[in-house]
Amino acid sequence: MMSLRKLGTVPWVQKSVGTLAANYLRLVWGTCSYGLEPEDFYDRVAPDLPVIVATWHGQHFMIPFLRHEQHRVKVLISRHRDGEMFALAAERLGVETIRGSGTQGRDVQRKGGVYAFKAMVDALAEGYTIVMTADVPKVSRVAGRGIVQLARASGRAIYPVAGATSRRLEMNNWDRSVIHLPFGRFAITVGEPIRVSPDADDAALEEARRTVETRLNAATERAYAIVDGRAADFDWSRSNMKRMRRTQIA
């Protein structure tokens, strides 16, 4: 009998799981009240496009719904077998993929880190927004240097983005992954952009890395505060207006 690990490498299984995941996320999106902060995000980001969207690993599954139909977006997804299913789900949601990941060890070539970095720089130059998780591999909520090095090489701004749902299952794993549940509240929060000079030295890169971490943590806390009813200043009565600006994902 084939093990579950090996079953996850079978192409038809990967395709089926990816399709189911995309349809499930559409269900969550379609049944949740939606909030976006700041409300004028699309106006604010327009002069900076394309940009680099930073999220935390395990908290990123609903981020494709921030995209407007006219936005061209690519997401960085690892070459791991689970990554194949995530890639198929992302593509079903209208987001192109770049395969590869960073690493703290010496296996950067095996994981496709060099290829992925060049592919992201090229994609940004072609007008694609890049979505990537900011965490150091296998270390939750600690930003690595890769994302700020990408900003330095490309000249594009980093926008910290977090998404949260009021109904959710929180996993007890390294990245604190969340399974979003339908029929609740869903909010996306976007922090102030981080810009990295093309001549940034080591100290400047470290300062930018810390800023990404701080602002992404703040955006995450704010998203949860909104959906959990702890943000008294957030006006959910405007959610119907926000739905009119929703992403059009087939």
Contacts in CASP RR format, 6 or more apart in sequence:
PFRMAT RR
TARGET T0000
AUTHOR 0000-0000-0000
METHOD contacts of the structure
MODEL  1
MMSLRKLGTVPWVQKSVGTLAANYLRLVWGTCSYGLEPEDFYDRVAPDLP
VIVATWHGQHFMIPFLRHEQHRVKVLISRHRDGEMFALAAERLGVETIRG
SGTQGRDVQRKGGVYAFKAMVDALAEGYTIVMTADVPKVSRVAGRGIVQL
ARASGRAIYPVAGATSRRLEMNNWDRSVIHLPFGRFAITVGEPIRVSPDA
DDAALEEARRTVETRLNAATERAYAIVDGRAADFDWSRSNMKRMRRTQIA
2 10 0 8 1.000
5 81 0 8 1.000
7 13 0 8 1.000
8 14 0 8 1.000
8 17 0 8 1.000
8 81 0 8 1.000
8 85 0 8 1.000
9 81 0 8 1.000
14 81 0 8 1.000
14 84 0 8 1.000
14 85 0 8 1.000
14 88 0 8 1.000
15 88 0 8 1.000
17 85 0 8 1.000
17 88 0 8 1.000
18 85 0 8 1.000
18 86 0 8 1.000
18 88 0 8 1.000
18 89 0 8 1.000
18 92 0 8 1.000
19 88 0 8 1.000
19 89 0 8 1.000
19 92 0 8 1.000
21 85 0 8 1.000
21 86 0 8 1.000
21 88 0 8 1.000
21 89 0 8 1.000
22 88 0 8 1.000
22 89 0 8 1.000
22 90 0 8 1.000
22 92 0 8 1.000
22 93 0 8 1.000
23 92 0 8 1.000
25 61 0 8 1.000
25 62 0 8 1.000
25 64 0 8 1.000
25 65 0 8 1.000
25 89 0 8 1.000
25 93 0 8 1.000
25 180 0 8 1.000
26 93 0 8 1.000
26 249 0 8 1.000
27 182 0 8 1.000
28 62 0 8 1.000
28 165 0 8 1.000
28 180 0 8 1.000
28 181 0 8 1.000
28 182 0 8 1.000
28 186 0 8 1.000
29 62 0 8 1.000
29 65 0 8 1.000
29 186 0 8 1.000
29 249 0 8 1.000
30 182 0 8 1.000
31 182 0 8 1.000
31 183 0 8 1.000
31 184 0 8 1.000
32 165 0 8 1.000
32 182 0 8 1.000
32 183 0 8 1.000
32 184 0 8 1.000
32 185 0 8 1.000
32 186 0 8 1.000
33 184 0 8 1.000
33 185 0 8 1.000
33 186 0 8 1.000
33 236 0 8 1.000
33 239 0 8 1.000
34 186 0 8 1.000
34 187 0 8 1.000
34 239 0 8 1.000
34 242 0 8 1.000
34 243 0 8 1.000
34 246 0 8 1.000
35 185 0 8 1.000
35 186 0 8 1.000
35 187 0 8 1.000
35 188 0 8 1.000
35 226 0 8 1.000
35 234 0 8 1.000
35 236 0 8 1.000
35 239 0 8 1.000
35 242 0 8 1.000
36 66 0 8 1.000
36 187 0 8 1.000
36 188 0 8 1.000
36 189 0 8 1.000
36 190 0 8 1.000
36 242 0 8 1.000
36 245 0 8 1.000
37 187 0 8 1.000
37 188 0 8 1.000
37 189 0 8 1.000
37 190 0 8 1.000
37 222 0 8 1.000
37 226 0 8 1.000
37 234 0 8 1.000
38 44 0 8 1.000
38 190 0 8 1.000
39 238 0 8 1.000
39 242 0 8 1.000
41 190 0 8 1.000
42 68 0 8 1.000
42 245 0 8 1.000
45 51 0 8 1.000
45 159 0 8 1.000
45 190 0 8 1.000
48 156 0 8 1.000
48 157 0 8 1.000
48 159 0 8 1.000
48 193 0 8 1.000
49 71 0 8 1.000
49 127 0 8 1.000
49 129 0 8 1.000
50 72 0 8 1.000
50 123 0 8 1.000
50 124 0 8 1.000
50 127 0 8 1.000
50 128 0 8 1.000
50 129 0 8 1.000
50 130 0 8 1.000
50 156 0 8 1.000
51 129 0 8 1.000
51 130 0 8 1.000
51 156 0 8 1.000
51 157 0 8 1.000
51 158 0 8 1.000
51 159 0 8 1.000
51 193 0 8 1.000
52 124 0 8 1.000
52 129 0 8 1.000
52 130 0 8 1.000
52 132 0 8 1.000
52 147 0 8 1.000
52 150 0 8 1.000
52 151 0 8 1.000
52 154 0 8 1.000
52 156 0 8 1.000
52 157 0 8 1.000
52 158 0 8 1.000
52 159 0 8 1.000
53 63 0 8 1.000
53 66 0 8 1.000
53 129 0 8 1.000
53 130 0 8 1.000
53 131 0 8 1.000
53 132 0 8 1.000
53 158 0 8 1.000
53 159 0 8 1.000
53 161 0 8 1.000
54 132 0 8 1.000
54 133 0 8 1.000
54 134 0 8 1.000
54 143 0 8 1.000
54 147 0 8 1.000
54 158 0 8 1.000
54 159 0 8 1.000
54 160 0 8 1.000
54 161 0 8 1.000
54 212 0 8 1.000
54 216 0 8 1.000
55 63 0 8 1.000
55 131 0 8 1.000
55 132 0 8 1.000
55 133 0 8 1.000
55 134 0 8 1.000
55 160 0 8 1.000
55 161 0 8 1.000
55 162 0 8 1.000
55 163 0 8 1.000
55 216 0 8 1.000
56 133 0 8 1.000
56 134 0 8 1.000
56 135 0 8 1.000
56 140 0 8 1.000
56 141 0 8 1.000
56 162 0 8 1.000
56 175 0 8 1.000
56 216 0 8 1.000
56 220 0 8 1.000
57 133 0 8 1.000
57 135 0 8 1.000
57 140 0 8 1.000
57 175 0 8 1.000
57 177 0 8 1.000
58 133 0 8 1.000
58 175 0 8 1.000
58 176 0 8 1.000
58 177 0 8 1.000
58 178 0 8 1.000
59 162 0 8 1.000
59 163 0 8 1.000
59 164 0 8 1.000
59 175 0 8 1.000
59 176 0 8 1.000
59 177 0 8 1.000
59 178 0 8 1.000
59 220 0 8 1.000
60 131 0 8 1.000
60 133 0 8 1.000
61 178 0 8 1.000
61 180 0 8 1.000
62 163 0 8 1.000
62 165 0 8 1.000
62 180 0 8 1.000
62 186 0 8 1.000
62 188 0 8 1.000
63 131 0 8 1.000
63 161 0 8 1.000
63 163 0 8 1.000
63 188 0 8 1.000
64 73 0 8 1.000
64 75 0 8 1.000
64 90 0 8 1.000
64 93 0 8 1.000
64 94 0 8 1.000
64 95 0 8 1.000
64 131 0 8 1.000
64 247 0 8 1.000
64 249 0 8 1.000
65 93 0 8 1.000
65 188 0 8 1.000
65 246 0 8 1.000
65 247 0 8 1.000
65 249 0 8 1.000
66 161 0 8 1.000
66 188 0 8 1.000
66 190 0 8 1.000
66 247 0 8 1.000
67 73 0 8 1.000
67 94 0 8 1.000
67 95 0 8 1.000
67 129 0 8 1.000
67 247 0 8 1.000
67 249 0 8 1.000
68 245 0 8 1.000
68 247 0 8 1.000
68 248 0 8 1.000
69 247 0 8 1.000
69 248 0 8 1.000
69 249 0 8 1.000
71 129 0 8 1.000
72 96 0 8 1.000
72 127 0 8 1.000
72 128 0 8 1.000
72 129 0 8 1.000
73 94 0 8 1.000
73 95 0 8 1.000
73 96 0 8 1.000
73 128 0 8 1.000
73 129 0 8 1.000
73 130 0 8 1.000
73 131 0 8 1.000
74 95 0 8 1.000
74 96 0 8 1.000
74 97 0 8 1.000
74 98 0 8 1.000
74 120 0 8 1.000
74 123 0 8 1.000
74 128 0 8 1.000
74 129 0 8 1.000
74 130 0 8 1.000
74 131 0 8 1.000
75 90 0 8 1.000
75 95 0 8 1.000
75 96 0 8 1.000
75 97 0 8 1.000
75 98 0 8 1.000
75 130 0 8 1.000
75 131 0 8 1.000
75 132 0 8 1.000
76 97 0 8 1.000
76 98 0 8 1.000
76 100 0 8 1.000
76 101 0 8 1.000
76 116 0 8 1.000
76 120 0 8 1.000
76 130 0 8 1.000
76 131 0 8 1.000
76 132 0 8 1.000
76 133 0 8 1.000
77 83 0 8 1.000
77 86 0 8 1.000
77 87 0 8 1.000
77 90 0 8 1.000
77 97 0 8 1.000
77 98 0 8 1.000
77 99 0 8 1.000
77 100 0 8 1.000
77 101 0 8 1.000
78 99 0 8 1.000
78 100 0 8 1.000
78 101 0 8 1.000
78 111 0 8 1.000
79 99 0 8 1.000
79 100 0 8 1.000
79 101 0 8 1.000
79 111 0 8 1.000
79 112 0 8 1.000
80 101 0 8 1.000
87 97 0 8 1.000
87 99 0 8 1.000
90 96 0 8 1.000
90 97 0 8 1.000
91 97 0 8 1.000
93 249 0 8 1.000
94 249 0 8 1.000
94 250 0 8 1.000
95 131 0 8 1.000
96 128 0 8 1.000
98 116 0 8 1.000
98 119 0 8 1.000
98 120 0 8 1.000
98 123 0 8 1.000
98 130 0 8 1.000
99 112 0 8 1.000
99 116 0 8 1.000
100 111 0 8 1.000
100 112 0 8 1.000
100 113 0 8 1.000
100 115 0 8 1.000
100 116 0 8 1.000
101 111 0 8 1.000
101 112 0 8 1.000
101 113 0 8 1.000
101 116 0 8 1.000
101 137 0 8 1.000
102 108 0 8 1.000
102 111 0 8 1.000
102 112 0 8 1.000
102 113 0 8 1.000
102 116 0 8 1.000
102 137 0 8 1.000
102 146 0 8 1.000
103 111 0 8 1.000
103 113 0 8 1.000
103 137 0 8 1.000
104 136 0 8 1.000
104 137 0 8 1.000
104 138 0 8 1.000
108 114 0 8 1.000
117 146 0 8 1.000
117 149 0 8 1.000
117 150 0 8 1.000
117 153 0 8 1.000
120 130 0 8 1.000
120 132 0 8 1.000
120 150 0 8 1.000
120 154 0 8 1.000
121 150 0 8 1.000
121 153 0 8 1.000
121 154 0 8 1.000
123 130 0 8 1.000
124 130 0 8 1.000
124 150 0 8 1.000
124 154 0 8 1.000
124 155 0 8 1.000
124 156 0 8 1.000
125 154 0 8 1.000
130 150 0 8 1.000
130 156 0 8 1.000
132 147 0 8 1.000
132 150 0 8 1.000
134 143 0 8 1.000
134 144 0 8 1.000
134 147 0 8 1.000
134 160 0 8 1.000
134 212 0 8 1.000
134 213 0 8 1.000
134 216 0 8 1.000
135 141 0 8 1.000
135 142 0 8 1.000
135 143 0 8 1.000
135 144 0 8 1.000
135 175 0 8 1.000
136 142 0 8 1.000
136 143 0 8 1.000
136 144 0 8 1.000
138 174 0 8 1.000
139 174 0 8 1.000
140 174 0 8 1.000
140 175 0 8 1.000
140 176 0 8 1.000
141 176 0 8 1.000
141 213 0 8 1.000
141 217 0 8 1.000
142 213 0 8 1.000
143 209 0 8 1.000
143 210 0 8 1.000
143 212 0 8 1.000
143 213 0 8 1.000
143 216 0 8 1.000
144 209 0 8 1.000
145 205 0 8 1.000
145 206 0 8 1.000
145 209 0 8 1.000
147 158 0 8 1.000
147 209 0 8 1.000
147 212 0 8 1.000
148 158 0 8 1.000
148 194 0 8 1.000
148 196 0 8 1.000
148 200 0 8 1.000
148 205 0 8 1.000
148 208 0 8 1.000
148 209 0 8 1.000
148 212 0 8 1.000
149 205 0 8 1.000
150 156 0 8 1.000
151 157 0 8 1.000
151 158 0 8 1.000
151 194 0 8 1.000
151 195 0 8 1.000
151 196 0 8 1.000
151 208 0 8 1.000
152 196 0 8 1.000
152 197 0 8 1.000
152 198 0 8 1.000
152 200 0 8 1.000
152 205 0 8 1.000
153 198 0 8 1.000
155 195 0 8 1.000
155 196 0 8 1.000
155 198 0 8 1.000
157 193 0 8 1.000
157 194 0 8 1.000
157 195 0 8 1.000
158 193 0 8 1.000
158 194 0 8 1.000
158 195 0 8 1.000
158 196 0 8 1.000
158 208 0 8 1.000
158 212 0 8 1.000
159 190 0 8 1.000
159 191 0 8 1.000
159 193 0 8 1.000
160 190 0 8 1.000
160 191 0 8 1.000
160 192 0 8 1.000
160 194 0 8 1.000
160 212 0 8 1.000
160 215 0 8 1.000
160 216 0 8 1.000
160 218 0 8 1.000
160 219 0 8 1.000
161 188 0 8 1.000
161 189 0 8 1.000
161 190 0 8 1.000
161 191 0 8 1.000
161 219 0 8 1.000
162 188 0 8 1.000
162 189 0 8 1.000
162 216 0 8 1.000
162 219 0 8 1.000
162 220 0 8 1.000
162 222 0 8 1.000
162 223 0 8 1.000
163 186 0 8 1.000
163 187 0 8 1.000
163 188 0 8 1.000
163 189 0 8 1.000
163 220 0 8 1.000
163 223 0 8 1.000
164 178 0 8 1.000
164 186 0 8 1.000
164 187 0 8 1.000
164 220 0 8 1.000
164 223 0 8 1.000
164 224 0 8 1.000
164 226 0 8 1.000
164 227 0 8 1.000
165 178 0 8 1.000
165 180 0 8 1.000
165 181 0 8 1.000
165 184 0 8 1.000
165 185 0 8 1.000
165 186 0 8 1.000
165 187 0 8 1.000
165 227 0 8 1.000
166 184 0 8 1.000
166 185 0 8 1.000
166 186 0 8 1.000
166 227 0 8 1.000
166 228 0 8 1.000
166 229 0 8 1.000
167 180 0 8 1.000
167 181 0 8 1.000
167 182 0 8 1.000
167 183 0 8 1.000
167 184 0 8 1.000
168 178 0 8 1.000
168 179 0 8 1.000
168 180 0 8 1.000
168 181 0 8 1.000
169 178 0 8 1.000
169 179 0 8 1.000
169 181 0 8 1.000
170 176 0 8 1.000
170 177 0 8 1.000
170 178 0 8 1.000
171 177 0 8 1.000
171 178 0 8 1.000
171 179 0 8 1.000
180 186 0 8 1.000
184 227 0 8 1.000
185 226 0 8 1.000
185 227 0 8 1.000
185 236 0 8 1.000
186 227 0 8 1.000
187 223 0 8 1.000
187 226 0 8 1.000
187 227 0 8 1.000
187 234 0 8 1.000
188 223 0 8 1.000
189 219 0 8 1.000
189 220 0 8 1.000
189 222 0 8 1.000
189 223 0 8 1.000
189 226 0 8 1.000
190 219 0 8 1.000
191 215 0 8 1.000
191 218 0 8 1.000
191 219 0 8 1.000
192 215 0 8 1.000
194 208 0 8 1.000
194 211 0 8 1.000
194 212 0 8 1.000
194 215 0 8 1.000
196 204 0 8 1.000
196 205 0 8 1.000
196 208 0 8 1.000
197 204 0 8 1.000
200 208 0 8 1.000
222 231 0 8 1.000
224 230 0 8 1.000
225 231 0 8 1.000
226 234 0 8 1.000
END
